[in-house]
Every structure is written in structure tokens, then in C-alpha cells.
């Protein structure tokens, strides 16, 4: 009997970088009826079991999601996007109970990619993501998971472009006497930021040159995380099994109310999906991740809440994957 090949997902040079919130501007993208002023027009209801979705109007219309012990309340909308473009998804959460609600995006970086943010506390939430070069449509969703029963309201869902304008040159120092302006045109700033270097990263041993030092190995039931030596140096190899997930995590100190970018190189063999992400950036149960089964550079942008000073960065390859 032929032996089943185990999937291996390699991740190299994982960086967590600070990204300034200054010099950002927003432009509207193609999301319809995000304020629910037209009821559920353009939204698809995907409530399961006895979960309910309805639009209520208490001063301002919003979608009321009522999950049950066995049913999730969810709405989705397909949205056209531009490949290779950064977007920001934001929404208002109105919760007077302990129920958690989330909004997010699917399909922005591959078939199974998904990002979401949310909480059980009223407020304005946002997440940033970048579409892959071959992605022209994503799915925006809002949901309240099953195994909770109190209703929660979401309103004012917006999908906007999140681009950085050109960096303005630093002003000249004051002169004692007036001087003639320079004849040459000022040097234009680069169109794209320089590639990150390892010393910029807030992570410990993100290049895995020191094996798994700085990381906690939480692989389960036959899943395996190990470092290997390749042509470009050391890399992490995650090998899941039929019953076990291969995973690492690291606690990282961060600044509150600050934008960060998590990036990593993914090399996938045999169609395996590998993911990296962050937990607790926007509350106790918050989690966002990005990944794919196609080799390439992956990035994930997120913003820490005002009371967050530590997050968990994780790398994983899920169980129940089989090599071709």
C-alpha cells in the first residue's frame, strides 16, 4: 500500500513591522447599502438553523444578528475590487449584551483566505487587507456565531481604499538671509517603500536562523514544526497530519492604537495551505490571518486597540490536508 505523503508548508523571514498611521487617505470602494437604508438589498442572508437576520430602525437603520445555540446569523456581499490593492473595512458594532459579532473579508488572498475583526463591546472597528494580483472580487461578511443567543447590531459597513500618499520632503531649515530657490527640481520620493530588513522586525528570530528559539511549538496530534536549511538560509517547515495541526506562536509587545504589518514568505508543496496571523489585537477573542497554498510573499495589516499592549503572532498549517 502506498504511503500517504504529508504536506509541508515552508515559511521564511516572518516580520512584524510598525506602519505609521499618518499620511493615509481614504476613497470609497464598491460596497452597496452598507448603511442598510435599503433594508437587506444587495446582501445575501446565510443564517443557519433558527438564527435570524433583520434590519431594525431605532433612529438609524442597522442589521440585527440573532444567533442561537446551533445557528449562526450571517450576511454576505460580493464586491468587485482591484488586484494588488490595499483596502480598509470598517463598521460600527452596537452591543448591549455579551454576544460577539464580527465583520471581515474572504477570498482576498486566495480561495480559502479570510480576515475578520469584532468584539462584544460597542464601538467602531476596522481591518486592513491587500488583494492578491489575481483577485478581482471578494466576499464581505458580517456574522454573529452560534452558541450565543443575545442579538447584536452592526451598522455603517464601509469598504474603502487605504493608500499612502507620497511622502512630503522635509522642510528646509530657516535661513538668516533670503536665498534663491534651487534651480533643480526636487528629488521625487520613491514610489514604494524599501523592503523590510530583519532588524526592523519586532519578532524574535523571524528568520529562523536560531532554529525555533523565541517561538512556542503548539503542534498537535502528529503535526510537526521544524527548521530546515535551504538555498536562502533557514526556513520553518510545518507538516500537518490527518489529525494534527502544525503551529508556532510568539507573544509580542506592541503599542496601543498603532498600525502594524505582519509579512512572511510562503513556499507551498503539494497544495498545502499555510497561514500566519495575529490574535488579541482588538480584544480577547479577536483574530485575523492570511495565507494560501501558492508560494509568494503574504502581508497582513492590523491596528491595535487603545488598551492592547501585547499580541500573539501565530504560524500554522491545518490538519486534514493531503498532498497530490
DOKOL-426857 format. One line per field, with one value per residue (C-alpha): residue number from 0; x, z, y negated. Coordinates in Angstrom, 1 decimal. Each point is the difference from the previous one (the first is absolute). Example, Ala and Ser with C-alpha at 12.3 -4.5 7.8 and 13.67 -1.06 7.14 Angstrom:
BEGIN
num = c(0  1)
east = c(12.3  1.4)
up = c(7.8  -0.7)
north = c(4.5  -3.4)
This chain:
BEGIN
num = c(0  1  2  3  4  5  6  7  8  9  10  11  12  13  14  15  16  17  18  19  20  21  22  23  24  25  26  27  28  29  30  31  32  33  34  35  36  37  38  39  40  41  42  43  44  45  46  47  48  49  50  51  52  53  54  55  56  57  58  59  60  61  62  63  64  65  66  67  68  69  70  71  72  73  74  75  76  77  78  79  80  81  82  83  84  85  86  87  88  89  90  91  92  93  94  95  96  97  98  99  100  101  102  103  104  105  106  107  108  109  110  111  112  113  114  115  116  117  118  119  120  121  122  123  124  125  126  127  128  129  130  131  132  133  134  135  136  137  138  139  140  141  142  143  144  145  146  147  148  149  150  151  152  153  154  155  156  157  158  159  160  161  162  163  164  165  166  167  168  169  170  171  172  173  174  175  176  177  178  179  180  181  182  183  184  185  186  187  188  189  190  191  192  193  194  195  196  197  198  199  200  201  202  203  204  205  206  207  208  209  210  211  212  213  214  215  216  217  218  219  220  221  222  223  224  225  226  227  228  229  230  231  232  233  234  235  236  237  238  239  240  241  242  243  244  245  246  247  248  249  250  251  252  253  254  255  256  257  258  259  260  261  262  263  264  265  266  267  268  269  270  271  272  273  274  275  276  277  278  279  280  281  282  283  284  285  286  287  288  289  290  291  292  293  294  295  296  297  298  299  300  301  302  303  304  305  306  307  308  309  310  311  312  313  314  315  316  317  318  319  320  321  322  323)
east = c(0.0  1.4  0.7  -1.8  2.4  -0.2  -0.4  2.8  -0.5  3.2  -0.1  3.1  0.9  -3.0  -0.1  -2.3  0.5  -1.3  -1.8  -0.8  -3.7  1.0  -0.3  -3.0  -3.0  -3.2  -2.0  -3.3  0.0  -2.9  -2.1  -3.8  -2.5  2.5  -2.2  -3.1  -2.1  -1.5  -0.6  2.0  0.3  3.2  0.7  -0.4  -1.3  1.7  -1.5  0.1  -2.4  -2.3  2.3  -1.6  1.1  -2.1  0.3  -1.2  -0.4  0.6  0.9  2.3  -0.4  2.4  0.1  -1.0  1.7  -1.6  1.9  -1.1  1.6  0.3  -0.4  2.3  -1.6  2.0  -0.3  2.4  0.6  2.1  2.1  2.1  3.6  3.2  2.8  3.1  -1.8  -0.2  -3.5  -1.5  -3.2  -1.7  -3.3  -1.9  -0.9  -2.9  -0.1  -1.9  0.7  2.9  -0.5  3.0  -0.4  2.5  0.4  2.7  1.1  0.5  1.9  2.3  3.2  -1.1  -3.0  0.1  1.4  -2.1  0.5  -2.5  -0.2  -2.6  -0.8  -2.9  0.5  -1.7  2.3  1.6  2.1  2.3  2.4  2.3  0.8  1.6  -1.3  2.2  1.0  -2.6  -2.9  -2.8  -2.8  -0.3  -2.8  -0.8  -1.8  -1.5  -1.0  -0.8  1.1  -2.1  0.1  -1.1  -3.6  -0.1  -0.5  2.7  -0.2  2.4  -0.2  1.8  2.2  2.5  2.6  2.6  3.3  2.9  2.9  3.1  0.6  3.5  2.1  0.5  3.7  1.2  -0.1  3.2  1.4  -0.6  2.6  1.6  -0.4  -2.3  1.6  -0.9  -2.0  1.9  -0.2  -0.2  -3.3  -0.3  0.7  -3.2  -0.4  0.0  -3.4  0.2  1.6  3.3  -0.2  0.1  3.2  0.1  1.2  -3.3  -2.1  -1.6  0.1  2.7  1.7  -2.4  2.6  0.4  3.7  0.0  -2.3  -3.3  1.5  -2.5  -3.0  -2.4  -0.7  -3.7  -0.2  -2.6  -0.7  2.9  0.4  3.6  1.9  3.7  2.6  1.8  3.0  -0.8  1.8  -1.0  0.8  -2.1  -3.8  -2.9  -1.6  -3.6  -1.1  -3.6  -1.5  -3.5  -0.8  2.5  0.8  3.6  0.2  2.3  -0.8  1.8  -1.1  1.1  -0.1  -1.8  -1.2  -3.7  -1.9  2.8  0.0  2.2  0.8  0.7  1.8  1.5  1.2  -2.0  1.3  -2.7  0.6  -2.8  -2.9  0.3  -1.5  2.2  -1.1  1.4  -2.0  -0.5  -2.2  -1.3  0.8  -3.5  -1.3  0.2  -1.5  1.1  2.0  1.1  2.1  1.2  1.3  -0.3  1.3  1.9  3.6  0.7  0.2  -3.0  -0.9  -2.6  -0.7  -1.7  -0.5  0.2  -2.7  0.6  0.4  2.2  3.7  0.6  -1.1  0.6  1.5  -0.7  1.1  -1.9  -0.8  -3.4  -0.7  -1.9  2.0  1.3  2.7  -0.7)
up = c(0.0  -1.0  2.9  0.1  -0.4  2.7  -1.0  0.8  0.1  0.3  1.4  0.0  1.3  2.0  0.8  2.2  -0.9  1.3  -2.6  0.6  0.0  -1.3  -3.7  -0.6  -2.1  -0.8  -3.2  -0.3  -1.5  -1.5  3.0  -0.3  2.7  2.9  2.1  -0.5  -1.0  -2.7  2.3  -1.0  -3.7  -1.6  3.1  0.0  3.3  1.0  3.4  1.1  2.1  1.9  -0.1  -1.2  -2.0  -0.3  -0.4  2.9  0.0  3.4  -1.0  -2.6  -2.0  0.8  -0.5  3.1  0.2  2.4  0.3  1.9  1.7  -3.3  -2.7  -1.2  -1.3  -3.0  -3.1  -2.9  -3.0  -3.1  -0.8  -3.0  0.9  -1.7  0.0  2.1  1.9  3.8  1.5  3.3  1.3  2.9  1.8  3.1  2.6  2.4  2.7  3.3  0.9  0.1  -3.6  -2.3  -3.6  -2.8  -3.5  -2.4  -3.5  -1.8  -3.2  0.0  -0.1  -1.3  0.0  3.8  1.3  2.6  2.4  2.6  3.0  2.7  3.7  2.4  0.8  -1.8  -2.1  -3.5  -1.3  -3.1  -1.7  -3.0  -2.7  -3.4  -3.0  -1.9  -3.5  -1.5  2.2  -1.4  2.4  3.7  2.4  2.9  2.9  3.4  2.4  3.6  0.8  1.4  3.6  1.2  0.0  0.6  -3.1  -1.2  -2.5  -2.8  -2.0  -2.4  -1.7  -2.2  -2.4  -1.0  -1.7  2.5  -1.9  1.2  -1.8  -1.1  2.9  0.1  0.1  3.2  0.2  -0.4  3.2  0.4  -1.6  1.5  -3.3  -3.0  -2.5  -3.6  -0.3  -1.6  -3.7  -0.1  0.6  3.4  0.0  0.0  2.8  -0.9  -1.2  2.4  3.4  0.2  0.8  3.8  1.5  2.8  2.6  -0.5  1.2  3.5  -0.1  1.5  -2.5  -2.8  -2.5  2.0  -0.1  3.7  -0.6  2.0  2.6  1.1  -1.3  1.9  -1.8  0.4  -2.7  0.8  -0.8  -2.4  -1.4  -0.2  0.0  -0.7  -1.7  -3.2  -1.9  -3.5  -2.8  1.6  3.6  2.8  -0.4  2.1  -1.3  1.3  -0.7  1.1  0.3  -0.6  3.7  1.0  -0.8  -0.2  1.7  1.8  1.9  1.6  2.4  -1.2  1.8  -2.0  0.4  0.4  -2.8  -2.5  -3.5  -0.7  -3.0  0.3  -3.0  -0.9  -3.0  -0.7  -2.0  -0.4  -1.2  -1.3  0.5  3.8  1.6  2.5  2.0  2.2  2.2  3.2  3.0  2.7  -2.0  0.4  3.1  1.7  -2.8  -3.0  -2.7  -3.6  -2.3  -3.6  -2.0  -3.2  -1.7  -2.6  0.6  0.5  2.4  2.2  2.1  2.6  1.4  3.4  2.6  3.7  2.4  2.4  3.0  -1.8  0.8  -1.0  -2.9  -1.0  -3.4  -1.3  -3.0  -0.9  -2.5  0.8  0.3  -2.5  -3.0  -2.6  -2.5  -3.7)
north = c(0.0  -3.3  -2.4  -3.3  -2.9  -2.6  -3.6  -2.4  -3.8  -2.1  -3.5  -2.2  -3.4  -1.0  -3.7  -2.1  -3.7  -3.2  -2.0  -3.7  -1.0  -3.4  -0.9  2.3  -0.9  1.8  0.4  1.9  3.5  1.9  1.2  -0.5  -0.9  0.1  -2.2  2.3  -3.0  2.3  3.0  3.0  -1.0  1.3  2.2  3.8  1.5  3.2  0.7  3.6  2.0  -2.5  -2.9  -3.3  -3.0  -3.1  -3.8  -2.1  -3.7  -1.6  -3.5  1.4  3.3  2.9  3.7  2.0  3.4  2.5  3.3  3.1  2.9  1.9  -2.8  -2.8  -3.3  -1.3  -2.2  -0.2  -2.2  0.6  -3.1  -0.9  -1.0  -1.0  2.6  -0.8  -2.8  -0.8  -0.4  -0.9  1.6  -1.8  0.3  -1.1  2.7  -0.7  2.6  -0.2  3.7  2.4  1.2  -0.3  -1.2  -0.2  -1.4  1.0  0.9  3.3  0.9  -3.1  2.1  3.3  2.4  0.7  -3.3  -1.8  -3.0  -1.2  -2.3  -0.5  0.1  -0.1  -3.7  -2.8  -2.1  -0.6  2.8  0.2  2.4  -0.5  2.5  0.2  1.8  2.5  -0.8  2.4  -1.0  -2.2  1.0  0.6  0.9  -2.4  1.6  -0.9  2.7  1.0  3.5  2.8  1.1  -3.5  -1.2  -3.8  -2.2  -2.4  -2.8  -1.1  -3.2  -2.3  2.7  -1.8  1.4  -2.7  -0.2  -0.5  -1.5  -1.9  -3.3  -1.0  -1.0  -3.7  -1.2  -1.3  -3.9  -1.9  -1.6  -3.7  -2.2  -3.1  -1.9  0.7  2.4  0.9  3.2  2.9  0.2  3.8  1.7  1.7  3.7  2.0  2.5  3.7  1.3  3.0  0.4  1.9  3.7  0.7  1.3  2.5  -2.5  -2.0  2.9  0.0  3.8  2.1  2.4  -0.6  1.3  3.3  -0.2  1.0  3.0  -0.4  -2.3  -2.7  2.1  2.3  3.3  0.8  2.7  2.7  3.7  0.7  -3.5  -1.0  -3.3  -0.1  -2.1  1.1  -1.4  -1.2  -1.9  -3.3  1.0  1.4  0.4  1.3  3.2  0.7  3.6  0.7  3.5  1.4  -0.8  -2.6  -3.7  -1.2  -3.4  -2.5  -3.2  -2.9  -2.7  -3.5  -3.3  -2.7  -3.6  -0.7  -1.7  0.7  1.5  3.0  2.2  3.7  1.5  3.3  2.1  3.1  3.0  2.7  3.5  2.2  -2.4  -0.5  -3.1  -1.9  -3.0  -2.7  -2.4  -1.9  0.4  -2.4  -3.1  -1.3  1.8  3.3  2.1  -2.0  1.8  -0.7  2.1  0.3  2.8  2.2  3.1  -2.0  -1.0  -3.7  -2.9  -0.5  -3.2  -0.8  -3.5  -0.5  -2.7  0.6  -1.2  -2.8  2.4  2.6  0.3  3.6  2.2  3.7  0.6  3.6  2.1  3.2  2.7  1.5  3.7  2.1  -1.0  2.5  -0.4  0.6)
